[in-house]
């Protein structure tokens, strides 16, 4: 970023315009699904970096199953060589970023249990009480990938709501909302938006810089994301972690 030094002829900067421009240049959207462990790492990293980078992080829960079906993509769990590498790589990332990823049966979560109800629950939160979207997403990832629970059912969602201190009445209301057409359409809108951007998996990260959209697939692109944003990569930033490694079941 190069700041113009010729400010006397242009007149004083407009604070409102500057603020709007700053937000537009530094917006990062994270399209994610709790069934994806790579999405969890992306979520934790970007959540930490919103404390030190000049960015506005926007969470976009979408349905990975629809993304895979629409694009013809296949889960790495179905390709033996990719699956073997992926599981090793996820454990390496767990140690580096200190995220309590500890699956007992990766295939069971990804290929059998699914996440549609969980993602509709997050869509309901996004529509009803968006301030709870970040902590609830984390709570569901912990229950899915650290405690090895099936997050695609109401009981687990109610437990996750207790984890973040949400009132029982609100949690029950949100569970009821997952059946509403409005909530289903809200989740579909994020999914369709990701598809239009070219998403073929999770996470999909969109950086808005200078009026342009830069699309990234996967969290291994984090150094390129920092470069595009004009920010400095500072490592795992464990001091900003909201995770507890003791969460592992």
N, C-alpha and C positions, 0 to 999 in steps of 0.2 A: 504494500500500500504506500503510495506516495502522496503526501499532503501538498496541496497547492500553496505556494508561498505568496502569490499575487492576490492578496485578500483586500488591499486598500482600494483598488479600482472596482472590485466586484461588490463592495459593500459588505456589511457585517453578515455572517451566516445566520440563517433562520434556524433556531433551535428545533422547531417542530419538524422542519424538512430534514435536518441532520438526523434526528432521532428515527424518523421513518426510513431514511436511507440506510442507517446503520442496521436496523432490524432486517430490512430487505436483503442486505448484503450478507448477513450472518445467520440466516435461518437454516437449521438442519432438521429435516424430517426423517424419522425412523419408522419404517414400515416393518412390522414384526408379528410373530405368532409365538405363543408360549410353548408350543410343541417343538420349537427350534432352539436347541442349546446355543447355537451361534448367535441367535437373536439376543439371548440373555447376556452374552459377553458384550455384544454391541451396545445394548441398553446400559449395562453397568459402566462401560468405558465412557460413553457419551454423557451419562448422568454425572460422572465425576468431572469430566472436562467442561461441563457447562459452568463450573465454579471458577475456571481459570481462563477459558477462551471467551471471546466476545461473541457468543452465539445465543440464539434462542432455540431451544430444543423442543420440537413438536412430535409427540408420540402418535403414531398411526397404527392401531391394531387392525390387522387384516387377516384373511383366512388363507393360510398357506395351501391347504388342500385344493382350493379353487385355482390358485396360481399354478400349481403343478399340473392340474388337469388341462387348463387353458393353453399352457405353453408346451405340453408334452414332455416336461422335465421328469426325471426319475430321482427318487431319493437315493442318497449315497449309501443308505442301508441296504439297497438292492444290488449294489455293485461291490463284490467282495474286496477287491483291492482298495477301492476308495473308502469303504467302511473301515477297513483295518487301519489305514492312515488317519482317517477322521477321528477315530476313538483315541488314538495316541496323541493327536494334535490337541484335542479338547482337554485331555489331562495335563498337557504342557501348559495350556492357557490357564487352566485352573490354578496351577502353582504360581504362575507369573502374575495373574491379576487377582488372586485370592478370592475367587468366586466358588462357592461350595457346590460345584457340579459333581455329582456322585451317583451316576445311574447304575441301577442293578440290572436293568434290561432295556437297553436303548431301543431295540427293535419293537418291543412291546408298546412303548410310548409312541414312537413315530408311526408305526405301521398299523397298530390295532386300536389304541385308546382314542387317538384323535384329539381335537381341540375346538370343534365348532361351538359348543355350548360355552366354553371358557372365553372364546373370542367375542361371542355375542354379549357375554357378561361384561367384558372390558368395553365393548361398544356402548353398552347401557351406562356404564360409569362415565364414559367420555361425553355422553349426551346429558347426563343428569348431574354429576358432581365431578367434573374433570380434575379437580385438585387431588382427587384420590387415585387417578389413573397410574401415576408413577409408583406409589407404594403398593397398590393392588397388583400391578403387573409383576413386581418383584416378589410379592408374597406367593403368587401362583407359580412362578418359576421355581421358587424354593420348594414348594410342596411337590412340584412335578419332578424336578431334576436333583434335588438334594434329599427329599424325604420319600421320593418314589411313590407318590400318591397319584391316583387318577384324577386329574383336574377337570375332566369333562363331565362333572356331575355337580348337582346342587350342594350336596353335603360338603364337598371340598371347598367350594366357593364361599360357603357360610363360615367355614373354619378360617379361610384366608382373610375374610372380612374381620373376624375377631383378632387376627394377627396384627392388623393395622389400626385396631381400636375403633372400627366402624360400628355404629349402633345397630343392634339386631333388626330393628324396624326398617332401617335403610337398606341393609343387606337383603332382607326378605323382599323388599320392594324392587330392588335391582334384579333379583332372581326371577321375579314375575315378569319384568320388562323384557327378558331375553326372548319371550314368545311373541312380542309385539312386532308388527310389520315395520314400524318406524326403526326399531333397533336392527332388525335383519337388513333393512335397506341401508342403514348407516354403515354397517360392517361391509356390505356389498359395495358401497360407494368408495370406501378406502381400498378395497380389493381391486375394483375397476380402475381407480386412479393409478395404482401401482402397475397394473397391466399396461395401461397407456404409456407409462413412463419407460416400459421395457423390462419390468421385473420378471424374473423367472425363478425366484427363490427367496429365502429369508436368511438374514435381514437384507432389506433394500434401503439404502441411505441416499437421501437427496440433499445436496448442498446448494443453497440459493446464493449466488455471488454475483454482484453487479448486474442483476437482472437476468442472469443465465442459470440454468439448472444443470448440475453435475451429478450424474447418477453413479452410485457405487453398489456393487453386489458383494456382500460378505464383510466381515470385520477385519480381515487381513489387509484391507485397503486403507487402514487408519492413517498411515504415513502420507499417503496421497491425499486423503481427506484434509489432513492438517495443512498440506502444501496449498491445496485449492483455497482453503479458508484464510491463508496467510497467517497461520498460527503455528506455535512451536509445540512439537511433541515432547512431553515431559515424563514419559514412562507410565507405569500403572496407576500413579496417584493414589496410593493406598490410604493416604490421610483423609481422602474424601469418600472412602468406601462406606456403603450402607449395608454391606454384607457381613455376616458372621460365619467364619469357617466351622464353627461348632454346630451350625444348622444341619450338617451332614447326618443322615440317619445312621 
